[in-house]
Amino acid sequence: MGAHVRHLATENDNVRVHISYSQPGEEDMPGRDYENRGQIDVELLERILPGRDFEFYLCGPPPFMKSLFNGLLAWGVPESRIRYEFFGPATALKPEEEGRAATRTAEVTGAIQVSFAHSGVIASWDPSSESLLDLAEAQGLSPDFSCRSGICQSCICKLLDGEVEYFQEPLDVPDPGCVLICSAIPKSDVVVVV
């Protein structure tokens, strides 16, 4: 995508490009294909940016995102100016979230029944399941999904009955009567079309 990004910069005066490769290929030339060899970190940003008064958008593997997120906070960037997106299993970026991220159970009493209407499978909600998607997979079902973090909407299903809550707020909340099963847990008995 490097050539494409550089082309966009030539067409837009407000776009600046700095490409960093952690492991450039043999054919990649410094100055032509990339500017920096190594990981993107706050030290690199301090060198190439005129300050920290920007909106920062992060996407990548969890260790990279966690390191950069916490580095930006330590550099004095307000958390409200840091945006991130997961393509893969979501993780906690802040230390205080780590304990909460592992606790994904609805605050309800009694056994909750989850009915997967399309397949005819009925299962008791297992609080050790992280999501309705995980419960479906534990029952041998194979619903569609991709990101597992409420972003791509690949896992959207019809919610025929019951209430759910999101342990991770979706990027776009689905329409009423629909649920993103990758990031939802039941609050009551539910009927989901899976």
N, C-alpha and C positions, 0 to 999 in steps of 0.2 A: 504493500500500500504506500510505500515511501514515495514512489514516483507520482502517484495520484495526489498525495497530500502536497507535494512540492508544486504540482501543476495548479492546485487550488490556490496556493499562496501567490503564484504569479498573476492570477486573475483577481485577487482580492488584496487591496493594500493593507487591510486590517488583520491579515493572517501572517503570523511569523511561525516558522517551522524549525524545530530542533529535534532531530531524530537520534535516539540513543539505542544502541544494540548491545545487549549483554554478551552475545556471542555472534559477532559478524561472520558471515560466510566468507569463504576464500575469495569470491568474486566481488565482495563489498569493499568499496574504497572510501577511506576517511575523507571527508570534505565533499564527496560526491554523493555517496549513499547514506552516510551518517556523520553526525558531528561528535558524538561521544560514545566511547566504548565503556560499558558498565551499566549498572542498575541506575534507574532514576531514584534520586533521594533528595532530601532537603538541601544538602550541600550543593548539588547540581543546580537546583532551582535558585538558590542564593546567588550563584555565579551568573546565571543567564537571565534572571528577571531583574527589573529595576526596583523591585520592592515586593511586598506581599499583599498589596491591595488588589487582589484578584478573586474571582470565583474559581475554585479548583474542582475538577471532575476526575474521579478515579475509577478505573476499571482494570481488573487483572486478577492474578491469583491471590488468595487470602493473605499469605505472608507479606507480599508486596504492599497490598492495600493497607494492612494493619500498620506496617512500618511507616509508610508515607502519611497515613492519617494521623498517627500519633506524632510523627515528626513535624507535620504542619501545625498541629496544636502547640507543640513545644516552641515552634518558631514564632508563635503569636498570632497565627491565623485563626479568626473566630470560627467555631464549629459550624455556624450558620452559613459560612462561605465554602464549606467542603461538601461536595456531593459525591455519591458513589453508587455503583451499580454492580451487582454480582451476576456473572454468567457461570453458574455452577452452584454448589451448595453455599448458602450464605453462612457467614461466620460473624462473631462479635469482633468489632474493631477496637472498642474501648475496653480497658480492663474491667470496669465495673459492669459491663454488659455480659461478660463471660459467664458469670453465675446465672444470670437471667436467661441467657440463650439456651442453657441446658434444661430449663424448667418451662415446658410447653404443655401444661395441662389446664384444662378448663376448670373454673371454679364452680363445680356442680356437685350435687350429692346424688347417690344412687347410680345404678348401672345405666349407661347410655347405649342405646342400640343404633348402629349405623347400617342402613339398608342401601345396598348398591343395586338400584332398581333395574338397570339394563341386564346385569348378570344374574340377578336373583339371589345374590349372596347377602346374608345378614350376619353382622359381627358385633360383638360387644366392644365398645371403645376401650382400647388399651392405653392407659395414661403414659406408658413408656413409648408409644408411637409419637413421632414428632409431628405428624400431620395426617389428614385424611388420606393423602397420597400414600404415605408409609403404611397405613392400615390396609388400604386396598392392595398394595403389593404383598403384604404379609398374608393376605387371603388368596394369593395366586393370580390376582387381576393385573392387567397391564394398561392402565390408563395413559393417555398422552401426557407428556411433560417435557420440559427442557431445562429451564433455569433453576427450578426448585426454590425460588426466592420471590415469587409474586411479581415478576417483571414481564416475562414474555407472553403470558396469558395462554400458553399452550395447554395448560391443565384445566382450563375453565370447563365447568360442568353445570348442568341444571341442578338447582337445589329445589326439590319438589316439596319438602316439608322440613320444619325444624329451624334451629338457629345455630350459626357458627360464629366464631370470633377468629381474628387474625392475630397470630403471635408475632407476625412481622407485617407492618402496614404495606399493602400492595402499592405499586407505582400508580396504577389506575384501579380504583375499586370497581369490581364488576357490576353490571346492571342488577337490579333487584331480581331475585329468582335464579341467580347464578353464583357460583363459588369457585375460587381458585383453590383447588384441593391441596396444592403443594405447600400452602402457608396458612391453612385453616384447620381449626380443631372444633369439635362439636360442643355446643353449650347445652344442647338437649338432644333427644332422639332426632335423627336426621334421615332423610331419604335423598340420595344423590344419584343422578343418572350416570352410572359407570358400569 
